Amino acid sequence: GELSRFYGRLEQPFRLIEVDRAGENLYNVAYSYKIRNGRFCNGRSLVTTISLQNQVLIEKIQSPSRC
């Protein structure tokens, strides 16, 4: 719900630019988006995934880029 509320109101939609494997269940992700107040984000995050009931889900997102 929280993700949908935030990303659903963007002026420029979330764009996934690159995903690189960083280890077992770890991925370096690059992305961009623009929020309605005009702030643009070129972000990078480390995403940890988990497998549950035959699905791969995001378990944790660490974003040192702060956007």
C-alpha positions, 0 to 999 in steps of 0.5 A: 500500500505504501509503495503504491501511494508513493509511486502512483503519484509521481510526475514522471513514473518510476523507471528501472534502468539497470539490475545487476546481481550482487550476490545470493538474493542481492541486487544492485538496482539503478532507477529514476523518477520525478516527484510532483514538487519537481525533485528528480531522482537518479537513485541506486539501491541494494535490494534483498529478495526472498523466495516464499511460496514459489514467488520471489519477493523484495525483503529489504531495500537499502538506498544510500542515494536517499531518494 
